[in-house]
Each structure stands twice: as C-alpha cells, then as structure tokens.
Amino acid sequence: MNRDNWSVTDLDELYKEASQTLALLPSALKKNKLNYWPDYKQNYWEVYNYHSVGKVRITPTANQVSRLEFALAIGLEIDRDDNQLIWKVASTSVFRVRGIAWLKLAKHYRCDRRTVKRRYEQALIRLYYHLKKS
C-alpha cells in the first residue's frame, strides 16, 4: 500500500477497520464444545419452532486483510507505547455503536479520558509524520 497518501483521520479509520478485521477472523484454536446431556425422546411441545440454523459467519475480504497487514507493519515501526495505545483505542470501538470507550481506557491508564484522547491524537500525528518521513 502507498505510505504517502494517509491523513490522520485515514489512519484512525485504518486502525478501526483493522481491529474489526481481527475480530472477524476465525480463532486460531478451535474451541471444542462437549455435551454430556443424555439422549431423550422429545415431545411435540419441546420441538415446536425448532430448526437447525447454523451461525452466520462474516469473513473479511482480501482487501481488509491486506489493510490489516499494512496496519500491523506500520505499527512495528513506531514507538511501542504509541502502537499499544492506538490498538487499544481501536479495539474498544469494535462493533460498538457509541464509538470508543474513553472511560474504560482512562481507567486502564489511570488518568482522565480527555488525557487519553489527547495522547491518542498525538500518537496518530506522530504516526502520520513517520509515514511522511519514510
């Protein structure tokens, strides 16, 4: 991907999309579900409106995965604290209607939510200038 044409808001959206892509990817380890209930005969009322519907799994597209790889690659080039902050902010907003959970992040960093937001914006600006420089 081109490293020159990114604005700060584009980088913000890139990391939010990358975080959603990570959430949509299948897990590395398959969780086995064990069932120990004994078999019994079901009557009419227990099987009313029963049908087997599999889970709908939305998989990310190839473009989303390539943007995720780009976000991971540029994240390795910046400061570790900035990288962690950017990913934590992006991961709190995954599938959340109200956006980023600033209060949750503020409790994690033990400071005010506005301070976390300011640090996040500064980290994105430093990332922007790092991409412009390289």
C-alpha positions as CSV (number, residue, x, y, z in Angstrom):
1,M,0.0,0.0,0.0
2,N,1.1,3.5,-0.6
3,R,2.6,5.1,2.5
4,D,2.3,8.8,1.4
5,N,-1.4,9.4,0.9
6,W,-2.6,8.9,4.5
7,S,-4.2,11.6,6.7
8,V,-4.6,11.4,10.4
9,T,-8.3,10.6,10.0
10,D,-7.5,8.0,7.4
11,L,-5.0,6.3,9.9
12,D,-7.7,6.4,12.6
13,E,-10.2,4.6,10.2
14,L,-7.4,2.2,9.1
15,Y,-6.8,1.0,12.7
16,K,-10.5,0.8,13.5
17,E,-11.1,-1.3,10.4
18,A,-8.1,-3.4,11.2
19,S,-9.4,-4.1,14.7
20,Q,-12.8,-5.1,13.2
21,T,-11.0,-7.4,10.7
22,L,-9.1,-9.0,13.6
23,A,-12.4,-9.6,15.4
24,L,-13.9,-11.2,12.2
25,L,-11.0,-13.6,11.6
26,P,-11.6,-17.2,12.9
27,S,-9.8,-18.1,16.0
28,A,-6.5,-19.9,15.8
29,L,-7.6,-22.6,18.2
30,K,-10.9,-24.4,17.7
31,K,-12.9,-24.5,20.9
32,N,-14.4,-27.9,21.4
33,K,-17.8,-28.0,23.0
34,L,-18.6,-31.1,24.9
35,N,-22.2,-32.2,25.5
36,Y,-22.9,-34.6,28.3
37,W,-26.7,-34.5,28.3
38,P,-28.3,-37.9,27.9
39,D,-30.4,-38.5,24.8
40,Y,-34.1,-38.5,25.5
41,K,-37.2,-38.5,23.4
42,Q,-38.6,-35.1,22.7
43,N,-42.3,-34.5,22.5
44,Y,-44.3,-32.1,20.3
45,W,-44.0,-29.1,22.6
46,E,-40.3,-29.3,23.1
47,V,-39.5,-29.2,19.3
48,Y,-42.1,-26.5,18.5
49,N,-40.4,-23.9,16.2
50,Y,-37.2,-25.9,16.3
51,H,-34.9,-25.8,13.3
52,S,-31.2,-26.1,13.0
53,V,-29.7,-22.9,11.7
54,G,-26.0,-22.6,11.6
55,K,-24.2,-19.5,12.7
56,V,-23.7,-16.8,10.1
57,R,-20.0,-16.1,10.0
58,I,-19.0,-12.9,8.2
59,T,-15.5,-13.3,6.9
60,P,-13.2,-10.4,6.0
61,T,-12.4,-9.7,2.4
62,A,-8.9,-9.8,0.9
63,N,-8.6,-6.0,0.9
64,Q,-9.5,-5.9,4.6
65,V,-6.8,-8.4,5.4
66,S,-4.2,-6.6,3.3
67,R,-5.0,-3.3,5.1
68,L,-4.8,-5.2,8.4
69,E,-1.3,-6.4,7.4
70,F,-0.3,-2.8,6.5
71,A,-1.6,-1.6,9.9
72,L,0.5,-4.3,11.6
73,A,3.6,-3.4,9.6
74,I,3.5,0.3,10.2
75,G,2.7,-0.3,13.9
76,L,6.0,-2.1,14.3
77,E,7.9,0.9,13.0
78,I,6.6,3.4,15.6
79,D,7.1,3.6,19.4
80,R,5.8,0.7,21.4
81,D,3.6,2.8,23.7
82,D,2.0,4.7,20.8
83,N,1.4,1.4,19.0
84,Q,-0.3,-0.1,22.1
85,L,-2.4,3.0,22.6
86,I,-3.6,3.1,19.0
87,W,-4.5,-0.6,19.1
88,K,-6.3,-0.3,22.5
89,V,-8.4,2.6,21.3
90,A,-9.2,0.8,18.0
91,S,-10.2,-2.4,19.9
92,T,-12.5,-0.7,22.3
93,S,-14.6,0.6,19.3
94,V,-15.1,-2.8,17.6
95,F,-18.8,-3.4,16.9
96,R,-19.7,-0.6,19.4
97,V,-22.4,1.9,18.4
98,R,-21.3,4.6,20.7
99,G,-17.7,4.7,19.5
100,I,-14.6,4.5,21.6
101,A,-14.8,3.7,25.3
102,W,-12.7,6.5,26.5
103,L,-13.7,6.0,30.2
104,K,-12.6,2.4,30.1
105,L,-9.2,3.4,28.6
106,A,-8.9,6.2,31.2
107,K,-9.3,3.7,34.0
108,H,-6.7,1.4,32.4
109,Y,-4.2,4.3,32.1
110,R,-5.3,5.9,35.4
111,C,-5.8,9.3,34.0
112,D,-8.7,11.5,32.7
113,R,-10.5,10.4,29.5
114,R,-9.5,13.7,27.8
115,T,-5.9,13.0,28.5
116,V,-6.2,9.6,26.9
117,K,-7.9,11.1,23.8
118,R,-5.1,13.8,23.6
119,R,-2.4,11.1,23.8
120,Y,-4.2,9.1,21.1
121,E,-4.4,12.1,18.8
122,Q,-0.7,12.8,19.4
123,A,0.2,9.2,18.7
124,L,-1.7,9.4,15.4
125,I,0.1,12.6,14.5
126,R,3.5,11.1,15.2
127,L,2.5,8.1,13.0
128,Y,1.4,10.4,10.3
129,Y,4.8,12.2,10.3
130,H,6.6,8.9,10.5
131,L,4.9,7.8,7.3
132,K,5.6,11.1,5.6
133,K,9.3,10.9,6.5
134,S,9.8,7.3,5.3
